[in-house]
Amino acid sequence: MKLSLSLFFRPVLIEAMTYRIGHHSTSDDSSAYRSVDEVRYWDKKGHPIARFASYLLDKGLWSEDQEKEWKEKSRKDVRFSSFWILKMFVFEIDLPAGYGSICKR
């Protein structure tokens, strides 16, 4: 594929298949037609994001330490953003210690 993209500079069709982890809808119980083990496998091993993470780890482009730092920072960012939205639009409360210098009105 790399050859066709780099030499011809024209559209390329990529067929990709993945696995639906969740139910079709709230009224669907997919455990009636597939096992919990099957879903668990695809959620952990066959999931495109898990496969991409494995690829990056194997190539040395990402590390477990980077993953841990990224997750911690992301959680903090989401908590802070949620807090800030509540402060701005719902409640008038003070920012927690240490957050005042990050975002000022």
SVG drawing of the C-alpha trace seen along z (x, -y; Angstrom):
<svg xmlns="http://www.w3.org/2000/svg" viewBox="-36 -37 48 55">
<polyline fill="none" stroke="black" stroke-width="0.4" points="0.0,0.0 2.8,-2.4 4.1,-2.0 0.8,-2.9 0.3,-5.9 3.8,-7.3 4.1,-6.7 0.7,-7.4 -0.8,-10.0 -4.4,-8.8 -7.1,-7.5 -6.8,-4.1 -9.6,-2.0 -8.8,-0.5 -11.2,2.2 -11.2,2.4 -13.2,4.8 -13.7,4.5 -15.9,6.0 -18.9,4.4 -18.3,4.7 -21.7,3.3 -25.2,4.3 -27.1,3.0 -29.5,1.2 -30.8,1.0 -33.3,3.7 -30.6,6.1 -29.0,8.7 -26.0,9.8 -25.1,12.4 -27.9,14.5 -25.8,15.1 -22.2,14.6 -20.2,15.6 -18.8,13.3 -15.3,14.7 -15.6,13.8 -16.5,10.2 -13.8,10.0 -11.2,11.2 -12.1,8.7 -12.3,5.9 -8.8,6.6 -6.8,8.3 -8.6,7.7 -9.7,4.1 -8.1,1.7 -6.9,-0.6 -5.3,2.2 -3.7,3.5 -2.3,0.1 -1.0,-0.3 0.8,3.0 2.3,1.9 3.6,-1.3 5.1,0.5 6.7,3.1 8.3,0.4 9.6,-1.5 7.4,-4.5 5.5,-4.4 6.1,-3.0 4.2,-1.8 5.5,-4.9 4.3,-7.2 0.9,-5.5 0.6,-5.8 1.6,-9.5 -0.8,-10.2 -3.7,-8.5 -3.0,-10.4 -2.8,-13.7 -5.9,-13.0 -7.9,-12.1 -6.8,-15.3 -7.6,-17.4 -11.1,-15.9 -11.8,-16.4 -10.5,-20.0 -12.6,-20.7 -15.7,-19.3 -15.1,-21.3 -14.6,-24.5 -17.8,-23.9 -19.8,-23.4 -18.2,-26.5 -18.9,-28.7 -22.4,-27.5 -24.0,-25.9 -22.4,-26.8 -20.3,-29.7 -17.6,-27.8 -13.9,-28.4 -11.3,-26.5 -9.3,-24.0 -5.8,-24.9 -3.3,-24.8 -5.8,-25.3 -6.1,-29.1 -2.9,-29.7 -4.0,-27.3 -7.2,-29.0 -8.3,-32.5 -11.5,-34.1"/>
</svg>
